Amino acid sequence: MRAIAALLVLTILAGGGLWLWSAQEHDAGNARPGAGAAGERRIPVRVAMVEPRRFETVLESLGTAQSRESVTLTATVTANVAEIAFQDGDEVEAGQVLVRLASAEELADRREARVALMEQRRELDRIRGLAADGIVPQQQVDRQRSRLEEAEARLAAMEARLSDRVIRAPFSGVLGLRRVSNGTLVTPGTAIAALDDISVIKVDFTLSERFLGAVRRGLPIEARSVAFRGRVFEGEVTAITTRVDVATRTVTVRAEIDNPEGELRPGMLLTTRLPLDPAERLAVPEGSVVARADQHFAFVLTDDDTVTRRQITIGRRQPGLVEVLDGLDEGDRVVSDGILRVREGTRVQVLDGDAA
């Protein structure tokens, strides 16, 4: 019996030792990567460097393109069109003759006025000679001088009537479609063609009055049109309205865009982009910032591979980045990936690239 009891004790002791050895092997096999020599577990994270980036407040709005100068050419008198000196879409210079109206009667009146003027001048010269010899009084010279001035005025009136029958380009630009033909009877107000100076395009857009203090002349703008996808047209602010719209609480801003190729046309809808207060500021990735109520924190990596939580003050945002106003220094390393798994004093393992 004693032998049987001893055999049982030895069997139990051997089984317990086998179980203890198996448990130790199991624990060793399940030890996670990143654990230290003493079995300390490190949290894998990625970090980002705190460095300056460009931040700006961007205001976007819709505006309508306008010509630098624009006019609809019309007649000022009633007459028939005698000559059309342009084609649809022509580029013209200031002062260039575009249309001539019938003016035969006015030409005859001008010739008559010129003859009368020359006659009055000769008569004045004759009377001056007689007055110098004492034959006629000086009063008669004065009357003849008045007659000469009347003749000059009549000739000037004839010249003005003739100029009304010649329609010229008031400024350099591009003509639109012709609205009249030779022989058309035009009256004051009859549209002949549109003339636009599109070498520079004006665009008016509205902004909230709260940005009025930041908008000023000379600020650069960018404009885009659906007609030219991917193209950015650059210009600058040239004027700001003096009044705020009481209904919408907005101000109208005017910008000018150089348009040497004539690609932009009056009436086009443009999307404007106006950057305000551009500046270089410290920035961190958006994923590095933890919000708690109205406070913001970042986890900074220390030299001993632990992280410390630091309160920060943030500013503007742009895609993927947050402006840091206070709480971090340039060159600090902050946790950018794995931030939800760390706490104050957590020891971490920094991953590079696409390491899992």
Buried (B, 14 or more C-beta within 10 A) or exposed (E): EEEEEEEEEEEEEEEEEEEEEEEEEEEEEEEEEBEEEEEEEBBBBBBBEBEEBEBBBEBEBEBEBBBBBBBEBBBBBEBEBBEBBBEEEBEBEEEBEBBBBBBEEBEEBBEEBBEBBEEBBEBBEEBBEEBEEEEBEEEBBEEBBEBBEEBBEBBEEBBEBBEBBBBBBEBBBBBBEBBBEEEBEBEEEBEBBBBBBBBBBBBBBBBEEEBBEEBEEEBEBBBBBEEEEEEEBEBEBBEBBEEBEEEEEBBBBBBBBEBEEEBBBBEBEBBBBBBBEEEEBBBBBBBBBBEEEEEBBBBBBEEEEBBEBBEBEBBBEBEEBBBBEEBBEEEBBBBBBBBEEBEEEBBBBBBEEEEE
